[in-house]
Amino acid sequence: MKLTRAKTMATIVFALSLVPVGAWLLPDPFDTKHQESDFDGHWKGTVTRPSGERWELEITVDVARKSGRFDVTSPTLRCSGELKVLAHADERLRLLQRLTQNFRGNCTPRASITLSLTDHHVHLTWRDADPAGATATGDLARR
């Protein structure tokens, strides 16, 4: 009986010692490296409204964290804020822009942004939520 109990205890100790080893072999569910997207990173370019108004736009996107930042600069605009990933497909990304800094008081508080992946850049379509429908388009290159 003592021999059986000793074998059982040894088996339990051995099995428990494998738990940390087994955990190292499994992927870390909090590690987002394996979820990287082609949209991730820092992008910069010129965006143009139908009126001809142009502004420089810089965005940083982290798809796995569903977030990002943006900065707009032009002779009439200077603003920045946060981006939230709404939808992600292989070659398209939909973002919601939320204004946090409005240095000249004339930036839209919210906008919908769509990024379409091309060979070496992304094509951006910007649609203001207020006033509804005001648009801008442009190409951004990775920085």
KACORGI-V284073 format. One line per field, one symbol per residue. phi: phi as a letter, one per 40 degrees, with the letter a starting at -180 (. if undefined). psi: psi as a letter, one per 30 degrees, with the letter a starting at -180 (. if undefined). burial: + if it has 9 or more other ideal C-beta (glycine too) atoms within 8 Angstrom, else -. A space follows every 10 residues. Layout:
BEGIN
phi = ???
psi = ???
burial = ???
END
This chain:
BEGIN
phi = .ccccccccc ccccccccdc cccccccccc ccdcbcbccc hbbaabbbcd cgcbacbbbb bbcccfaaba bbbacbbaaa ibbbccabbd bbbbbbcbcb bbcbgbccca abbbbbcbdb abcbbbbcca cdgcbabibb bcb
psi = eeeeeeeeee eeeeeeffee eeeffkkjff jgefgklffk akkkakkklf ffkklkkklk kjeefhlall kkklffkjll alkkkekkle gkkklkkkkf kiegggkkfk lkkkkkkaeg akkkkkjkfj kkfkllllkk lk.
burial = ---------- ---------- ---------- ------+-++ --+++++++- ---+++++++ ++++--++++ ++-+--+-++ +++++--+-- -++++++++- -+-+--++-+ +++++++--- +++++++++- ---+++++++ +--
END
